[in-house]
Amino acid sequence: MIRELADLEHYLDLANKATLHGLPGETKGENLVALSRILNKAAVLDASVITAFEATGEQRVQGHASSIGWLQHNSGDHRDDAARRRRLALRLRKHPLAEQAMQEGTITARHVDVLDHARRAVGDEIYRDHEATLVDKARWKRFSDFELAVTYFIHRHRPRDARDQEERQVRDRWAHASRTFEGCGAIDAWMPPLDFTIWQNEFQRLVDHLYAVDVAEATERLGRRPLSGELARDGAQRRSDAMLLMAQRSAAHDGEVGPSRFVVTLHADGDLVAQLLDVLFEALNIDDDDFDLDAALDRVELSPESLHETDDGVVVTANTIILALLTGTIRGYLHDPDGVPIRYGRDRRLFTPAQADALRARFRRCCHPFGCDRTGGRLQSNHTPEWQHGGRTDIDLADPRCGPHNRWFTNTAGQPPDGPIDDNQRRTQPRTGP
């Protein structure tokens, strides 16, 4: 072993002997951040060691085709762990800027996976032109925001590929349900994004209903608000019961299946909608059965400001937006220069459904200052400042939050302790005023 690795192991042994439990909370947080940075640096060091090992074919001395089998035999690694380590080493060879960022400890192996997906999707030439920008986004953006930015990057540079992928997702949908041992059942499925959104919204609504039932029952039984472990069912059991409830309600419906009452909200900017409307008008005005929709869509320009996603942040293609234009309702949000669509003052205590829709149009996820990836219709409209502290039911004095973080805001009066603040929940900023 080289001296540097021996020193590293020595200091790790010393760190493992340190007493951590009695430290102040702030110090524990600093330690956790520092260790995350160290693990990223260790991962890129591991990749360098594997690259050097395979460069001279050392694994072949024992008859192994790659370092994966060698690590399984000599280090006791599980094959999946060894394969993950080698995969990072192979990918970093094609991502020098990402490797540099990992050496600094600012990005993780999962960031490299997303970057390599982008490289393979758009090709080496286009990726190299934008590599520095994408790696910079990986450095400072929350991971979910970085992943969304990369998805938009792929859609802008390979729109036809994105449409083909969306068509494959619809074509390749599947579901299995079968009886298992003792007559029980196993259910598994794969659904395209919009189908899953519709299913997930109703499924989660029933799960939330069953959770409220369990909380009410436990509160009556205990005479106080229960802890999660004191509820009659755990989360997995409620999800199973929610699926049964969906089937029971469907069976109780007598007659033909009517139109769905559920809404799937798609967000698109005005420029993109205008271009797609031009495509539709062109299709209607040309008396030609051979009108090439794909060729017309290829002429649609997706700028860095283009917005085309669902309410919970899943990027969709121009095909999906066109389908929404043909079959759905178009709602235009008028923004002031600060992006504020609606105001109400203190004339009402609760936000209206229209205001809640507008908030979710403005923010794509929970606005907890320390970060939260919850999205969609389950988000609650939160007064900032709190209503009891003089807050108004104005859209410019509100943000969407998940239930736990909405309660956190109330309990802390919206005053977070010192720490990094997540302020990237905003969707694309409107470029024009009213």
Residue pairs with C-beta under 8 A, 6 or more apart in sequence:
1 9
20 28
20 31
23 31
26 418
29 419
36 105
37 105
37 106
38 105
40 102
40 105
40 106
40 107
40 108
40 109
41 102
41 103
41 104
41 105
43 88
43 102
43 108
43 109
44 88
44 92
44 99
44 102
44 103
46 85
46 88
46 89
47 85
47 88
47 89
47 92
47 99
48 89
50 67
50 85
50 86
50 89
51 89
51 92
51 93
53 59
53 67
53 70
54 66
54 67
54 86
54 89
58 70
59 65
59 66
59 67
59 69
59 70
62 69
62 70
62 73
62 74
64 70
64 73
66 86
67 82
67 85
67 86
68 79
68 82
68 83
68 86
69 82
71 77
71 82
71 85
72 78
72 79
72 82
75 82
77 85
84 109
88 109
88 112
91 112
91 113
91 116
92 98
92 99
92 102
92 112
94 116
94 119
94 124
95 112
95 115
95 116
95 119
95 131
95 135
97 131
97 132
97 135
98 107
98 111
98 112
98 115
98 131
98 135
98 138
101 107
101 111
101 135
101 138
101 139
102 108
102 109
102 112
106 138
106 139
107 135
107 138
107 139
108 143
110 143
111 138
111 143
111 146
114 138
114 146
114 147
114 150
115 131
115 134
115 135
115 138
115 150
117 150
117 154
118 127
118 134
118 150
118 153
118 154
119 127
121 154
121 158
121 161
122 153
122 154
122 157
122 158
126 157
127 134
130 153
134 149
134 150
134 153
137 146
137 149
137 150
138 146
141 149
141 424
142 371
142 422
142 424
144 313
144 365
144 373
145 424
148 309
148 313
148 315
148 364
151 315
152 302
152 306
152 315
154 161
154 162
155 162
155 302
155 308
155 315
155 317
156 302
156 303
156 304
156 306
159 297
159 298
159 300
159 302
159 317
159 318
160 294
160 297
160 298
162 317
163 294
163 297
163 317
163 318
163 319
166 192
166 316
166 317
166 319
166 320
167 319
169 192
169 193
170 192
170 195
172 190
173 190
173 191
173 192
173 195
174 189
174 190
175 187
175 188
175 189
175 190
175 191
176 186
176 187
176 188
176 189
177 185
177 186
177 187
178 185
178 186
179 185
180 186
187 243
191 199
193 310
193 314
193 316
194 264
194 310
194 316
194 320
197 264
197 310
197 312
197 314
197 376
198 260
198 262
198 264
201 262
201 376
201 377
202 246
202 262
203 239
203 242
203 243
203 246
204 378
206 242
206 245
206 246
207 235
207 238
207 239
207 242
208 378
209 242
210 233
210 238
210 241
210 242
210 245
211 231
211 238
214 231
214 232
214 233
214 238
215 225
215 226
215 231
217 231
217 232
218 226
218 230
218 231
218 232
219 225
219 226
222 230
233 241
264 310
264 311
265 310
265 311
265 357
265 360
265 361
266 308
266 309
266 310
266 311
266 316
266 320
266 321
266 324
266 328
267 307
267 308
267 309
267 310
267 311
267 361
267 427
268 276
268 307
268 308
268 321
268 324
269 305
269 306
269 307
269 308
269 428
270 332
270 432
271 303
271 305
271 306
272 300
272 302
272 306
272 307
272 308
272 318
272 321
273 321
273 325
273 330
275 300
275 301
276 300
276 318
276 321
276 322
276 325
277 325
279 293
279 296
279 297
279 299
279 300
279 322
280 322
280 325
280 326
282 291
282 296
283 291
283 293
283 296
297 318
297 319
297 322
300 318
302 308
305 428
305 431
306 428
307 427
307 428
308 315
308 316
308 317
308 318
308 320
308 321
309 315
309 316
309 364
310 316
311 360
311 375
311 376
311 377
312 364
312 365
312 375
312 376
313 364
313 365
313 375
331 357
333 341
333 358
333 361
334 341
334 434
335 341
335 430
335 432
335 433
335 434
336 433
336 434
337 433
338 396
339 362
339 426
339 429
339 430
340 395
340 396
341 358
341 361
341 362
341 395
342 354
342 355
342 358
342 394
342 395
343 394
343 395
343 396
344 351
344 352
344 355
344 392
344 393
344 394
344 395
345 392
345 393
345 394
346 392
346 393
347 393
348 393
349 387
349 393
350 381
350 393
351 359
351 381
351 393
351 395
351 398
355 381
355 393
355 395
355 398
356 379
356 381
356 400
358 395
359 379
359 381
359 395
359 398
359 399
359 400
360 376
360 377
360 379
360 400
361 427
362 395
362 426
362 427
363 399
363 400
363 425
363 426
363 427
364 375
364 425
364 426
364 427
365 372
365 373
365 374
365 375
365 379
365 400
365 425
366 372
366 373
366 374
366 375
366 379
366 400
366 401
366 402
366 405
366 425
367 382
367 399
367 400
367 401
367 425
368 401
368 402
368 405
368 408
368 409
368 422
369 416
369 421
369 422
369 423
370 416
370 419
370 420
370 421
370 422
371 422
372 401
372 402
372 405
372 422
374 402
378 402
378 403
379 400
379 401
379 402
380 400
380 401
380 402
380 403
380 406
381 398
381 400
382 398
382 399
382 400
382 401
382 406
382 409
383 391
383 392
383 393
383 397
383 398
384 391
384 397
384 398
384 399
384 409
384 414
385 391
385 397
385 414
386 409
386 410
386 413
386 414
387 393
389 413
391 397
399 425
401 409
